[in-house]
Amino acid sequence: MFKLKYFKENLKAVSAALLCTAALNVHATATFDPTSGIVDLPVVEVLSGGSSAFYNAQLQLVGDGLQLIAANPISATTGQRNVFDSDTGSVHVASVTVGAETFYAKLKLVQGSNPLSFTIDQLVNNAFQNCPSFASPGPTAGSCVLSGEISTDAILTKNINWILAGGVYVGGDNTQNTTLTINPGTKIFGQSGSDYLFIRRGSKIMAEGTPDNPIVMSGPQQQSPGEWGGLLIAGNAPINGCNEGVPLCEAPFEAITSEFYGGNNPTENSGVVKYIQILFAGFAVRPDEELNGLTLMGVGSGTLIDYVHIHAGLDDGVEMFGGNVQMKHLVLTDNRDDGFDWTSGFQGRAQFVLVKQSAGIGDRGIEADNNEQNHDSLPRSQPVLSNFTIIGRNDTGATQGILLRRGTGAKIWNSVVTGSPACIQIDSASTFVNAGSPGSLSGGLTMQNSFVNCSSNFTDGEGATFTTSDWFLSQSENQASDPLLNGYLPSSGSPLTLGGTAVNDSFFTVVDYVGAFKDANDDWTREWTFNFN
């Protein structure tokens, strides 16, 4: 890796010396002309929310930065390319060829600049050089081992195969706050089962993948659930489960009881997790305590989680323990327990979520609790969800598409549940009481503009004061009918394509359809996910 400070201080000289021989080949995505000081980017994908546009662009070297001088629209393309992510203000230049070597460059947008200007944040050789000081040499060429605690800011780059040795912790618990940056295309592997990456309270993970270079976290064989632990993030957002009047509610994590989560900061930012695959996770760190693919404990709404694929975990795909975290574009496939699980006062948001099970694999699409010990503990779980597609299984051991229990609230919009023995079950007296009654709902537990199509669409759990069927069918634009899906995508003529409504909340993308996908041409899982079909 080039020393960034040296690079910035000597940008013109370094550029002339290193990039004058740059030539575009089939792998390179940018070239630099030292005579004119122009960087040519033949293909740039600009990501903006859930959409993208493609351009060819040119940047001019100005002082110690770069300035946009031209950008012309082009047709969409696949394969290696440059990516500008407007959510993070980062430009990822995947590959600049310098003689016989190639480099990854990361540029950062200067906020408020006009014309758009960028600073140079990283320049990294795409070939392995050596292991950095926070890691040790690995067992194979090009690998480095992470272990123990990382207490200074660190960057994981794609030119190294990173191996986790046991639990790897970022920062202390609200001490030695540390940022772990993970570059596009980086691969991180567990090695023996009880290996996991844990971001402690106060620290951040900046895992910025791209559609063409997703970050991959997986087990050593990449074949079976439970080959490694998973990714865990602890934050300082509110949770429940404490005695009334306690000024700071925090709790030990059930699987790793030495680690705590929770606090009083609902908008805390624990970083970015974007364009990432979390595969074959879920190792049991203690008897009957399997980790989830992604565990979010008291994580705040300032955290960005978008385009995450969690596949073949031994426990849940993603589980929230309280907090206010917000997520979009989740793909949760073939996880052995639930796809999307919450407890402990979760009050976050999620939109565009696919939960898909295979024969003999998986429990529920959504398993929702307020608090297992005290069903009425406050703050009560009440997430807002929209545009879920839940495709369950209907064979031995299968249960429900959605289970709402133990006092949970929720506001669910524009979602479709199909394939399970039962689509929806409401359970526990406290859950019914919190909901109100059909025709006179409290607003604490609602579902609108949604479709169900299962062997038995509704079942009622313990403590029922009304039927789940009456609750569902009494609400606006809900239907118990065939959604006409082809796999997980709507078929031509599907009632889902115009059956949705806007959610009055600024987090949610305005849509007019039900489910995670508008139609057969709206498959946003393409390219960046692990093969799950």
Buried (B, 14 or more C-beta within 10 A) or exposed (E): BBEBEEBBEBBEEBBBEBBEEBEBEEEBBBBBBBEEBBBBBBBBBBBEEBEBBBBBBBBBBEEEBBBBBBBEEBEEEEEBBBBBBEEBBBBBBBBBBBEEEBBBBBBBBBEEEEEBBBBBBBBBBBEBEEBBEBBEEBEEEEBBBBBEBBBEBBBBBBBBBBBBBBBBBBBBBBEBBBBBBBBBBBBBBBBBBBBBBBBBBBBBBBBBBBBBBBBBBBBBEBEEBBBBBBBBBBBBBBBBBBEEEEEEBBBEBBBBEEBBBBBEBBEBBBBBBBBBBBBBBBBBBEEEBBBBBBBBBBBBBBBBBBBBBBBBBBBBBBBBBBBBBBBBBBBBBBBBBBBBBBBBBBBBBBBBBBBBBBEEBBBBBBBBBBBBEBBEBBBBBBBBBBBBBBBBBBEEEBBBBBBBBBBBBBBBBBBBBBBBBBBBBBBBBBBBBBBBBBEEBEEBBBBBBBBBBBEBBBBBBEBBEBBBBBBBBBBEBBBBEEBBBEEBBBBEEBBBBEBBBBBEEEBBBEBEBBBBBBBBEBBBBEEBBBEBE
